[in-house]
């Protein structure tokens, strides 16, 4: 069973079990992936994190039932995964702008809605193939600045660029003591919680083991791992961010499905060096730790 079939099978399962308790671990097991890899793959292929998708499908079904049926609101709330009618009320009003009761009395059905995702082979084809390199990176140690964010509702897409902007404008890199390479900065995603979408993002530089971190900075160590490394296509200053994002999309929507690997789930990082300077021909590297995929029938 290929990647597309695995993800579509979980989408179908979600649709048939929206009223049941669904967890990322349970859905990853159905897809035959590790939870971390499944989370990243689902987001790349469907466009939203898996538990966010579940929540939006439940709220869409709830809105439809409120409008088209006379089912009790508490019953609809329980089927949508809420233990209390009050919490359902707050969440529903946040999305639809009115209370469940007001929605029931509305003159027309109104969104936003999340329709069931249906994947096709177009998700796994097309585009220029990128040839990555494989390497084993020894254990390394960094000092840097830490940001806690989450990928629900695209929060990280706002938080991280602002974090980088603050780092660059305030020249915070000069506060990192004794970096091994002044021209290399890392943007590291780690400590990821697939169930909540929360993770830690660190901007930092490699240092010698045991280097003391000044107040306001963090010291972190990461073990030796095998990585697959992708270099982004050359781009100008304006298109550089979108080029990075399209490379990430390619990795999870095309390269992983055609490979025999999956994400190891501990961290991944972007490496920015002298190739990022200037306004033209900008490039950077994406490092992803990998492990052989265990194929299940």
C-alpha positions as CSV (number, residue, x, y, z in Angstrom):
1,X,0.0,0.0,0.0
2,X,1.5,3.4,-1.1
3,X,1.5,6.6,0.9
4,X,-1.5,8.1,-0.8
5,X,-3.6,4.9,-0.1
6,X,-2.5,4.9,3.6
7,X,-3.5,8.6,4.1
8,X,-6.8,8.2,2.3
9,X,-7.6,5.1,4.4
10,X,-7.2,7.2,7.5
11,X,-9.4,10.0,6.0
12,X,-12.1,7.4,5.4
13,X,-11.7,6.0,8.9
14,X,-12.0,9.5,10.4
15,X,-15.2,10.1,8.4
16,X,-16.8,6.9,9.6
17,X,-15.8,7.5,13.3
18,X,-16.2,11.2,13.9
19,X,-18.4,10.4,16.9
20,X,-15.7,8.2,18.4
21,X,-12.5,9.2,20.3
22,X,-9.8,9.7,17.8
23,X,-6.1,10.2,18.6
24,X,-3.1,10.8,16.5
25,X,-1.5,7.5,17.7
26,X,-4.6,5.6,16.7
27,X,-4.8,7.2,13.3
28,X,-1.0,6.7,12.7
29,X,-1.4,3.0,13.5
30,X,-4.1,2.7,10.9
31,X,-1.8,4.4,8.3
32,X,1.2,2.2,9.4
33,X,3.4,5.1,10.2
34,X,5.0,6.5,13.3
35,X,2.9,9.3,14.9
36,X,5.4,12.0,14.0
37,X,5.9,11.0,10.4
38,X,2.2,10.5,9.9
39,X,1.5,14.0,11.3
40,X,4.0,15.6,9.0
41,X,2.8,13.6,6.0
42,X,-0.9,14.2,6.6
43,X,-0.3,17.9,6.8
44,X,1.7,18.0,3.6
45,X,-0.8,16.0,1.6
46,X,-4.1,17.3,3.1
47,X,-3.0,20.8,3.9
48,X,-3.9,20.9,7.7
49,X,-2.6,19.0,10.7
50,X,-4.6,15.8,11.2
51,X,-6.2,16.6,14.6
52,X,-7.1,20.1,13.2
53,X,-8.7,18.3,10.3
54,X,-10.7,16.0,12.7
55,X,-11.9,19.0,14.7
56,X,-13.0,21.0,11.6
57,X,-14.9,18.0,10.2
58,X,-16.7,17.5,13.5
59,X,-17.7,21.1,13.6
60,X,-18.9,21.0,10.0
61,X,-21.0,18.0,10.8
62,X,-22.3,19.7,13.9
63,X,-23.4,22.8,12.0
64,X,-25.2,20.6,9.4
65,X,-27.0,18.7,12.1
66,X,-28.0,21.9,13.9
67,X,-29.5,23.2,10.7
68,X,-31.1,20.1,9.2
69,X,-32.2,18.0,12.2
70,X,-33.9,18.4,15.6
71,X,-31.2,16.5,17.4
72,X,-30.5,17.8,20.9
73,X,-27.6,20.2,21.1
74,X,-26.0,18.2,23.9
75,X,-26.1,15.1,21.7
76,X,-24.5,17.0,18.9
77,X,-21.9,18.4,21.3
78,X,-21.0,14.9,22.6
79,X,-20.8,13.5,19.1
80,X,-18.4,16.4,18.2
81,X,-16.1,15.3,20.9
82,X,-17.1,17.8,23.6
83,X,-17.8,16.6,27.2
84,X,-19.7,19.7,28.1
85,X,-22.3,21.7,26.2
86,X,-20.7,25.0,27.4
87,X,-17.3,24.2,25.8
88,X,-19.1,23.2,22.6
89,X,-21.0,26.5,22.7
90,X,-17.8,28.6,23.0
91,X,-16.0,26.7,20.3
92,X,-19.0,26.8,17.9
93,X,-19.5,30.6,18.4
94,X,-15.8,31.2,17.8
95,X,-16.0,29.5,14.4
96,X,-19.5,30.5,13.2
97,X,-20.0,33.8,15.0
98,X,-23.3,32.7,16.7
99,X,-24.4,30.3,19.3
100,X,-25.5,26.8,18.3
101,X,-29.1,27.7,19.2
102,X,-28.9,30.9,17.0
103,X,-27.4,28.9,14.2
104,X,-30.3,26.4,14.4
105,X,-32.8,29.3,13.9
106,X,-30.9,30.9,11.1
107,X,-32.5,31.2,7.7
108,X,-29.6,29.6,5.8
109,X,-26.7,27.2,6.3
110,X,-23.4,29.2,6.4
111,X,-19.8,28.3,6.7
112,X,-16.9,28.0,7.2
113,X,-17.0,24.3,6.3
114,X,-14.3,21.6,5.9
115,X,-15.3,19.1,3.3
116,X,-14.0,15.5,3.4
117,X,-10.5,15.3,1.9
118,X,-10.1,13.1,-1.2
119,X,-6.6,12.6,-2.4
120,X,-5.6,11.8,-5.9
121,X,-2.4,10.8,-7.7
122,X,-1.7,14.5,-8.5
123,X,-0.4,14.8,-5.0
124,X,2.4,12.5,-5.8
125,X,3.5,13.5,-9.2
126,X,4.8,16.4,-11.2
127,X,7.4,19.0,-10.4
128,X,11.2,18.9,-10.7
129,X,12.8,16.1,-8.8
130,X,15.4,17.1,-6.2
131,X,18.3,14.9,-5.5
132,X,19.2,14.9,-1.8
133,X,22.3,13.7,-0.1
134,X,22.6,11.3,2.8
135,X,25.0,11.9,5.7
136,X,25.6,11.0,9.3
137,X,25.9,14.1,11.4
138,X,27.8,13.6,14.7
139,X,26.2,14.7,18.0
140,X,26.2,18.5,18.2
141,X,25.5,21.2,20.7
142,X,23.9,24.6,20.2
143,X,23.2,27.8,22.1
144,X,20.3,30.0,20.9
145,X,17.0,31.5,21.4
146,X,13.9,29.4,22.0
147,X,10.3,29.9,20.8
148,X,7.3,27.8,21.8
149,X,4.7,27.7,19.1
150,X,2.2,25.3,17.5
151,X,1.1,24.5,13.9
152,X,-2.6,24.7,14.6
153,X,-4.4,27.3,12.5
154,X,-1.0,28.2,11.0
155,X,0.3,29.9,14.1
156,X,3.9,28.8,13.5
157,X,3.8,30.4,10.1
158,X,3.3,33.8,11.8
159,X,5.4,33.2,14.9
160,X,8.6,31.9,13.3
161,X,9.1,34.6,10.7
162,X,8.5,37.2,13.4
163,X,11.0,35.4,15.6
164,X,13.6,35.5,12.8
165,X,12.9,39.2,12.2
166,X,13.5,40.0,15.8
167,X,16.7,37.9,15.9
168,X,18.1,39.6,12.8
169,X,17.1,43.2,13.6
170,X,18.4,43.0,17.1
171,X,21.6,41.2,16.0
172,X,21.0,38.6,18.7
173,X,23.5,36.2,17.1
174,X,26.3,38.3,18.6
175,X,25.1,37.2,22.1
176,X,25.9,33.5,21.4
177,X,29.3,32.7,23.0
178,X,32.1,31.1,21.1
179,X,30.2,29.7,18.1
180,X,32.1,27.1,16.1
181,X,31.1,28.8,12.8
182,X,30.0,32.5,12.8
183,X,28.6,32.0,9.3
184,X,26.2,29.2,10.1
185,X,22.9,29.6,11.9
186,X,20.4,26.8,12.5
187,X,16.6,27.0,12.8
188,X,15.6,23.8,14.7
189,X,12.2,22.3,15.2
190,X,12.2,19.9,18.2
191,X,10.2,18.7,21.2
192,X,7.2,18.2,19.0
193,X,3.8,17.1,20.4
194,X,1.8,15.6,17.5
195,X,-1.4,15.5,19.5
196,X,-1.5,19.2,20.3
197,X,0.7,20.5,17.5
198,X,3.0,22.3,19.9
199,X,6.8,22.3,19.4
200,X,9.9,24.3,20.2
201,X,11.7,26.3,17.6
202,X,15.3,27.4,18.3
203,X,17.5,29.8,16.4
204,X,21.1,29.2,17.3
205,X,24.7,28.3,16.4
206,X,26.8,25.2,17.1
207,X,29.1,25.5,20.1
208,X,31.5,23.2,22.0
209,X,30.0,20.7,24.4
210,X,29.4,22.2,27.8
211,X,29.5,25.8,26.8
212,X,27.6,27.9,29.3
213,X,24.5,29.7,27.9
214,X,24.0,33.3,29.0
215,X,20.8,34.4,30.6
216,X,17.9,34.3,28.1
217,X,19.5,31.7,25.9
218,X,19.3,27.9,25.9
219,X,21.9,25.2,25.5
220,X,20.7,22.0,23.8
221,X,22.5,18.8,22.7
222,X,21.3,16.5,19.9
223,X,22.6,12.9,19.2
224,X,24.3,11.5,16.2
225,X,21.8,10.7,13.5
226,X,21.5,9.8,9.8
227,X,20.0,12.7,7.8
228,X,18.7,13.3,4.4
229,X,19.7,16.8,3.2
230,X,17.9,18.9,0.6
231,X,19.3,22.1,-0.8
232,X,16.7,24.6,-2.0
233,X,16.8,25.9,-5.6
234,X,18.5,29.2,-6.1
235,X,16.1,32.1,-5.7
236,X,16.1,35.9,-5.1
237,X,15.5,37.6,-1.9
238,X,11.8,38.1,-2.5
239,X,11.0,34.5,-3.4
240,X,13.4,32.8,-0.9
241,X,10.7,32.2,1.8
242,X,8.3,30.6,-0.7
243,X,11.1,28.5,-2.2
244,X,11.9,27.1,1.3
245,X,8.3,26.3,1.9
246,X,7.9,24.6,-1.5
247,X,11.0,22.5,-0.8
248,X,9.4,21.3,2.5
249,X,6.2,20.5,0.6
250,X,8.2,18.5,-2.0
251,X,10.0,16.5,0.7
252,X,6.8,15.3,2.3
253,X,4.4,15.1,-0.6
254,X,6.7,13.6,-3.2
255,X,10.1,12.5,-1.9
256,X,9.1,10.6,1.2
257,X,6.2,8.7,-0.6
258,X,8.7,7.5,-3.2
259,X,11.4,6.6,-0.8
260,X,11.9,3.7,1.7
261,X,12.3,6.1,4.6
262,X,10.3,8.0,7.2
263,X,11.0,10.9,9.5
264,X,12.8,9.7,12.7
265,X,10.7,12.2,14.7
266,X,13.3,13.8,17.0
267,X,14.0,17.1,15.3
268,X,14.7,18.7,11.9
269,X,16.5,21.9,11.1
270,X,17.4,24.4,8.4
271,X,21.0,25.5,8.0
272,X,21.6,29.1,6.9
273,X,25.2,30.1,5.8
274,X,27.0,32.4,3.4
275,X,24.8,31.2,0.5
276,X,21.9,33.2,2.1
277,X,23.8,36.5,1.9
278,X,22.9,39.0,-0.8
279,X,19.8,39.3,-2.9
280,X,20.4,36.8,-5.6
281,X,21.1,33.0,-5.9
282,X,20.1,32.4,-2.3
283,X,20.1,28.8,-1.0
284,X,19.9,26.9,2.3
285,X,19.9,23.3,3.4
286,X,17.1,21.3,5.1
287,X,18.2,18.4,7.4
288,X,15.7,15.6,8.3
289,X,16.7,12.6,10.4
290,X,15.5,9.4,8.8
291,X,15.0,5.7,9.4
292,X,14.1,2.8,7.2
293,X,10.3,2.5,6.8
294,X,8.8,-0.8,8.1
295,X,6.4,-1.8,5.3
296,X,3.2,-3.5,6.6
297,X,0.5,-5.1,4.5
